[in-house]
């Protein structure tokens, strides 16, 4: 975690407008990241086992949410189910 925060702080110092903290699996970790930077934090959704709603993420300090490939994965699973696979 400390390495992730150091990297985000370095991006912040280099002038990043938004900090991307992908792969965070729990709200406490997300809160820790948000508390340790001053720029808006983006969290990637769709991680297996990570189920948060937008209200929880906002309360944790998240300013942006990305879905990445989660929607494509969902569509492919639905298609496979519809085709009987």
N, C-alpha and C positions, 0 to 999 in steps of 0.2 A: 504494500500500500504506500509506503513512504516513497518508493521509487516512482510510482504513478503520480503522486502529488508533486514531487520534484520536477518531473517532466512537464506536467501541466503548468506549473509555475514558470518554467523556462519558456514555454510557448506564450504564456501571458506576458512575460518580460520582453519577448521578441515582437510583441504587437498583435498577437492573435485576438480576433474579435469575439470568438466563441471557442470554448474548450471542449473537445470531444473525449468523453470518458466512457469508452465502449467496454463491454464485458463486465460491468459491475453487477453483482448478483443479489445484493441485499441492500435494504434501505439505510442501514447504519453506515455502510461503506459509502454510499452515495452522499449521505449527510456529511460525512467526514471530508470527502472531496470538495463539496460545495462550500464548507466552512473555511477551507484552506486556500481558496482562490477568490479573486474579486470579479473576474469576467464571467459571463453567463456559461453555464455548464449544459452540454448536450449529452443525453443518455440514450443509448441504443436499446430498443425494445426487441422482444422476440427471443431472448435468451432462455434456453430450457430451464425450467424451475423458477424463473424470475417473473412473478406476477404482481405487477403494481398498477394502480390506476393513476390517472393524471393528477388527481387531487393529492395523493400520497407523494408523488414525485415533486409537485409544486411545493408542498410543505417541507420536503427535504432540501429544497433550494434549487431544483432543476428549472432551467428556463426554456430548454428546447428538448424535443424528443424525436428521435429518428426511428423508423421501422426497418430500415435496411432491406434485407431480403425476406423478412417475415411474411409480407403479403404474398410474395411469389411462392414461398413454401406452402402457405395455406391454400393457395389456388391449386398448386400441384397435388396436394393431398386430397382436396375435394374432387379434383378431376380423376385421380386414381380410384377413389371410392366410387364415383359415379360410373366408372368403367368396369367395376368389379375386380379391381386388382388389389 
